[in-house]
Amino acid sequence: MIKKTEIVEVFLNDTRVGKLALTPDHLCAFEYDFAFLQSFNGIFGVFNDSLPDGWGMLLTDRLLIKKQINPAQFTTLDRWGAMGWGP
């Protein structure tokens, strides 16, 4: 007899990424592990990947400073929205 699987832990190498589980209506749901999500500045990887890399962040910060905006107060969502993907 095969044991029914209810939750599958997902790892990338030795790092826990999250878990997969079936919902009551038999849909597959994924939940990121909190620690893994923090490695992407608290935003899901697919969206974090659409943000500029280090060089792009430096150029963005320089533009913000030129416009008298403190880059430290420009949130991840602000940055994402500024890329033209947000509202």
N, C-alpha and C positions, 0 to 999 in steps of 0.2 A: 504494500500500500504506500502511495506517495503522500508525504505530508504536505498540507496546504501551506504555501508561503504567504505571509501577511505583510511583512516588511522586509525590504532589501536594503542593506547598508551599502552606500556607494563610496568608494575610495579612489583616489588618484595617487598612485604609488602607495605611500604609507599615510597619506593625509585623508581624513574623513571629509567628504564633500557634502554628504547629506543622506537622505533616505527616500526610497520609493515605497509607496503603499497604495493599496486599492481603497477607493472611497466606497461608502455604502451603496452607491449606484454603479459600482464596478468601473469607475474611471481610474486611470493611473495618475497619482499625484506625486509631486516631488517637493521636498522641503530641504533647503540648504541648511547645513550645519552653521550655527552662529559664528563660530571661529573662522570657518572658511570664508563666509560672506564678508567678514571684517577685512580679509586680505584684499578685497576689492573696494575698499573705502566705503563699505556698507551698501553697495549697489550691486545688483546681479551682474555676473560676469559678462553676459552678452551686451549689457548697456555700458559697463565699464570699458569694454573693448572699443566702443565707438567714441570714447573720449580721446583727446590728443595724448600722445606719448610725452616723455619728458621734455623734448625740444618744443613741442606744441604747447605744453603747459607753460614753459618759460615765455614763449612769445605771447600767449594769452595774458599772463601775469603782467608783462610789460605794457600791453595795450590797456589793461585795467588801470594800472598805475597812471598811465598817460591821461586816462579819463577820470582820474581822481577817485578810483574805486579801490578799496583795500582787498587784495586778492585773498587774504585770510578769511574775509567775510563773504566771499563769493562761494557758495555751497556747490556740492557736486551736481545738484539739480540745476543750479544757475548755469554751471559750465555746460551741462548737457543741453539745456535750453538755448544757450548762446551758439551752439553748433548748428542750430537750425532744425533740430529734431523735436524741440519742445514747442510750447504755445507761442 
